[in-house]
């Protein structure tokens, strides 16, 4: 199996895990970031803006849920 197919398979598994078990997905991503922080470095400013926007949406949604 070539790396591209393996990457695709892992990506699909992670997407399913994120949807089906978000707590485990979060723990897995934190562990991955501990062991390989360079994979999570964000040098793309567009991605940083998207992350900031998503964080604001998450905060808003949490505030709505808490009401």
C-alpha positions in Angstrom: 0.0 0.0 0.0 1.5 3.3 -1.0 1.7 6.2 1.5 -1.0 8.2 -0.3 -3.5 5.4 0.1 -2.5 4.9 3.7 -2.8 8.7 4.4 -6.3 8.6 2.8 -7.3 5.6 4.9 -6.0 7.2 8.1 -7.8 10.5 7.2 -11.1 8.7 6.7 -10.7 6.8 10.0 -10.0 10.0 11.8 -13.0 11.8 10.3 -15.3 8.9 11.4 -13.8 9.0 14.9 -14.3 12.7 15.1 -17.9 12.3 14.2 -18.6 9.1 16.2 -16.5 9.7 19.3 -15.3 13.4 19.6 -13.8 12.9 23.0 -11.5 10.1 21.9 -10.7 12.1 18.8 -9.7 15.1 20.9 -7.5 12.9 23.2 -5.8 11.3 20.2 -5.1 14.7 18.5 -3.6 16.1 21.8 -1.4 13.0 22.1 -0.3 13.3 18.5 0.5 17.0 19.0 2.6 16.1 22.1 4.7 13.6 20.1 4.8 15.5 16.8 4.3 19.2 17.3 5.8 20.0 14.0 2.9 18.4 12.2 0.6 21.0 13.9 2.6 24.1 13.2 0.5 26.4 11.2 2.5 28.6 8.8 -0.5 29.3 6.5 -2.2 32.6 7.5 -5.5 31.5 5.9 -5.6 28.4 8.1 -4.9 30.5 11.2 -7.8 32.8 10.3 -10.1 29.8 9.8 -9.0 28.4 13.1 -9.7 31.7 14.9 -13.1 31.9 13.2 -13.9 28.3 14.2 -12.9 29.0 17.8 -15.2 32.0 17.9 -18.0 29.9 16.5 -17.3 27.2 19.2 -17.3 29.9 21.9 -20.6 31.3 20.6 -22.2 27.8 20.5 -21.0 27.0 24.0 -22.5 30.3 25.3 -25.8 29.4 23.6 -25.7 25.9 25.1 -25.0 27.3 28.6 -28.1 29.6 28.5 
